[in-house]
Amino acid sequence: MTDSGSEPKNVAAWSTASLPGRVRLDIGLYYHCYPNELCQTIFAAFILLVYVAIAVFLWRFPGILAKMVLIVLVMFGAWAIVGEKLTRIRLKSQMFHGCANPAVVVNMNPCLLAVYADLAARPDVCYPAVKVIYAPLDRVPGKRFQVGDRVPTISTYRGGVGDFHSDFYPVPACCATNDQEALTRLFVELEEGNESWNTLETAMSSVPRPYYAGLFPVEIFFPVSDDEDDEVTEDALTMYPFEDNGDQTAL
């Protein structure tokens, strides 16, 4: 069941992504790949029903205490509804407006993805990084992944101040949409630019092995034009605003 309608509204800062995903969220597929989040939604709905039942029961009793408990229950019920709605809005906005990033499968048991991103918050700087994440690719219907497979992801960037973001949060596009045209488009769009498949391949040489989940600064050489003679040289990016924060759980 793919969310329909026009372009998602009320989006946050990721709407200015250099390469927006422009993917329509299939919430059913997403919950299939991430059942824990579905369980949280079901639990919130169950708690809401319990609150409603208790509220109806308490309404029959007079007294300030009963009314105060009723008000608290109503507030918690509203929180459950709003929380689920905000989660869906966040996911829908991330898939449509979030930044497309290249990723590659680096391990299958458990499934790990290495995702490349530029954490710069300004266009005139660059902070290259690779984030290794756990990904439920084994739950994607009709697809079998193996080490080395390329996987487009769509990310939001959070935290940090000034010139850089402190972290980013990628979601494999195939875990959020069954639209094959959109997935093919992402593959093609990631062929060029500083955040491309080739850049990811180069960056992987700086990622520690054996692979484990974490965020790692990497060193990338990009061609830079010389203002004086327009000759193209290579400039190493060696300034990193964060430290390696892997969880140190080697596989």
Phi, psi and omega in degrees: 000098184277133176300132181249182179110187182279186181304134181305139180260172175056047181269163184259205189295341183287356179293348179258026181301144180294328177223084183296145182294317180054045179247134177279127183291129169258097188294329178295315178295319180299313180292331176294320180282330181239072185297335179299322179290326175295319178299321178296321179293316179296319179297319179297320178294320179296314179300322179298316179297319178297317179298318180297317180297316179294321180297318178297320179295314182292334182298339182280347184256134177281169175115149182292321183299316180297320180292323179294317177298321179299316180298317179299317180296320178297320179296317178294322177297316178297322178298319180296317180294311182296320180300315179294320179295317180295323177299316180293320178297318180298314180295316180298318180291321179298314183291330182271319186252347181293167185273129177285131180229144177283145177217158179223143177286124181246350178199148183247343181220088002282168181284121179238138175246137172256119186245130179263142176206154172260115184274010180293140177262356178231152183287345184262007176229168180212129177233086184288142180208155173238130177247125176263124185231157169282135183225135183275051182294337179289350180260358179286121184296136173075011181228141176237117182261157176218166181302132181102346179292140177274138183224114174293140176234164177230128191236155164248154181244132182224160172074177179084164178221158175074239190275350189216160171263147182275342182196166174216159191229092183275148172234127176302129183299327181290348176269000184229354178206148173258007182286100183294328177297318179294319179294319177296319179299318179297319178303315182291316183295334180275008177284338185234168177094176181287339177249073186237175178300319180295322178295318177300315180300319179293319183293333184297338180292342180263358181272127182296148178234150000295154186292142173212158184296136179163174179249126188232128172290145180228163179250122181235142175255117176250146175291131181235135181277134177276127184296331187282311184239009178058019175281145180270124178240175177251132182240121182279134176267108186239002180265120181238127184275002183216165179260159173303118182241038176298157182278001174064021177263092184286150180252000000 
